[in-house]
Amino acid sequence: MLQRDYILEIISQFVEAVMSAMRLAVEKADPAACQEIEQQVGDILELDPETALQLTPDSLVTMMVLSGMGDSVANYVAYAVERLSTIYETMGETDKAGLRHLQAQAIGESFGCDPNMPPEEFAEFDSELFGGK
């Protein structure tokens, strides 16, 4: 029960922080907000964000499995990384956009989730910010 409560709290904090940073990234094309999203992804996976998000898609999935948090947070991470891909594409950061997209796809395939389907906590936000794409 304590572990479940801990995971729910971690997810809640992640959702809040990512929504705030994502709004800034989209509305103001703020590169620092993109870095904040990456920081949150690293934090929820208990990995150094600079290292984690430079990994190949398969290596990132492996690290998620090894972290022990992968199954619990995969849907949230895949969604955040896929939307980050979209944001980077809009900013003209095509290399980063491509890597994030491949990472999100690998997470989705490995953990059985759809990176384009926002988790419930992100659904309304996603529709508002991205038009439900």
C-alpha positions as CSV (number, residue, x, y, z in Angstrom):
1,M,0.0,0.0,0.0
2,L,2.8,2.4,0.8
3,Q,4.5,1.7,-2.5
4,R,1.3,2.4,-4.4
5,D,0.8,5.7,-2.5
6,Y,4.4,6.6,-3.2
7,I,4.0,5.9,-6.9
8,L,0.7,7.9,-7.1
9,E,2.4,10.8,-5.4
10,I,5.3,10.7,-7.8
11,I,3.0,10.5,-10.8
12,S,0.9,13.4,-9.4
13,Q,4.0,15.6,-9.0
14,F,5.2,14.6,-12.5
15,V,1.9,15.5,-14.1
16,E,1.8,18.9,-12.5
17,A,5.4,19.8,-13.3
18,V,5.2,18.5,-16.9
19,M,1.9,20.4,-17.6
20,S,3.4,23.6,-16.4
21,A,6.6,23.3,-18.4
22,M,4.8,22.0,-21.5
23,R,2.5,25.0,-21.5
24,L,5.5,27.3,-21.4
25,A,7.3,25.3,-24.1
26,V,4.3,25.5,-26.4
27,E,3.0,29.0,-25.8
28,K,6.4,30.8,-25.5
29,A,8.7,28.3,-27.4
30,D,10.8,28.3,-24.2
31,P,13.8,26.0,-24.5
32,A,14.2,26.0,-20.7
33,A,10.7,24.6,-20.4
34,C,11.8,21.7,-22.7
35,Q,14.7,21.1,-20.4
36,E,12.4,21.1,-17.4
37,I,10.2,18.4,-19.1
38,E,13.4,16.3,-19.7
39,Q,14.4,16.9,-16.1
40,Q,11.0,15.6,-14.9
41,V,11.3,12.5,-17.1
42,G,14.7,11.7,-15.7
43,D,13.5,12.3,-12.2
44,I,10.5,10.0,-12.4
45,L,12.7,7.3,-13.8
46,E,15.3,8.0,-11.2
47,L,17.9,8.6,-13.9
48,D,20.2,11.5,-14.8
49,P,18.1,13.4,-17.4
50,E,21.1,14.4,-19.5
51,T,22.1,10.8,-19.8
52,A,18.7,9.2,-20.0
53,L,17.4,11.2,-22.9
54,Q,20.6,10.8,-24.9
55,L,20.2,7.0,-24.8
56,T,19.1,5.1,-27.9
57,P,15.4,4.1,-27.7
58,D,16.2,0.5,-26.7
59,S,18.7,1.6,-24.1
60,L,16.2,4.0,-22.5
61,V,13.7,1.1,-22.3
62,T,16.3,-1.1,-20.7
63,M,17.1,1.6,-18.1
64,M,13.4,2.0,-17.4
65,V,13.1,-1.8,-16.8
66,L,16.1,-1.7,-14.5
67,S,14.9,1.3,-12.6
68,G,11.9,-0.7,-11.4
69,M,9.5,2.2,-12.1
70,G,9.0,1.4,-15.9
71,D,5.7,-0.4,-15.7
72,S,4.2,2.1,-13.3
73,V,5.1,5.2,-15.3
74,A,5.6,4.1,-18.9
75,N,2.4,5.6,-20.2
76,Y,3.2,9.0,-18.6
77,V,6.8,9.0,-19.8
78,A,5.9,7.9,-23.3
79,Y,3.3,10.6,-23.6
80,A,5.6,13.4,-22.3
81,V,8.5,12.3,-24.5
82,E,6.2,12.1,-27.6
83,R,4.8,15.6,-26.9
84,L,8.3,16.9,-26.3
85,S,9.1,15.5,-29.8
86,T,6.3,17.6,-31.2
87,I,7.5,20.7,-29.4
88,Y,11.0,20.2,-30.6
89,E,9.8,19.8,-34.2
90,T,7.9,23.1,-33.9
91,M,11.1,24.8,-32.6
92,G,13.1,23.4,-35.5
93,E,15.1,21.0,-33.4
94,T,14.6,18.1,-35.8
95,D,17.3,15.9,-34.4
96,K,16.0,16.1,-30.9
97,A,12.4,15.7,-32.2
98,G,13.3,12.6,-34.1
99,L,15.2,11.0,-31.1
100,R,12.3,11.8,-28.7
101,H,9.8,10.3,-31.1
102,L,11.8,7.1,-31.5
103,Q,12.2,6.9,-27.7
104,A,8.5,7.4,-27.1
105,Q,7.7,4.7,-29.7
106,A,10.1,2.2,-28.1
107,I,8.6,2.9,-24.7
108,G,5.1,2.4,-26.1
109,E,6.0,-0.9,-27.8
110,S,7.9,-2.3,-24.8
111,F,5.3,-1.4,-22.2
112,G,2.2,-1.7,-24.2
113,C,1.0,1.9,-24.2
114,D,0.3,4.5,-26.9
115,P,2.5,7.6,-26.7
116,N,-0.1,9.5,-28.6
117,M,-2.9,8.7,-26.1
118,P,-2.7,11.0,-23.2
119,P,-3.1,9.5,-19.7
120,E,-6.3,10.5,-18.0
121,E,-4.6,13.3,-16.0
122,F,-3.4,14.9,-19.3
123,A,-6.5,14.4,-21.4
124,E,-8.1,17.8,-21.1
125,F,-4.8,19.6,-21.0
126,D,-3.7,17.7,-24.2
127,S,-6.9,18.7,-26.0
128,E,-6.4,22.3,-25.1
129,L,-2.7,22.6,-25.9
130,F,-2.4,20.2,-28.8
131,G,-5.9,19.9,-30.1
132,G,-6.1,16.3,-29.1
133,K,-3.7,15.3,-31.8
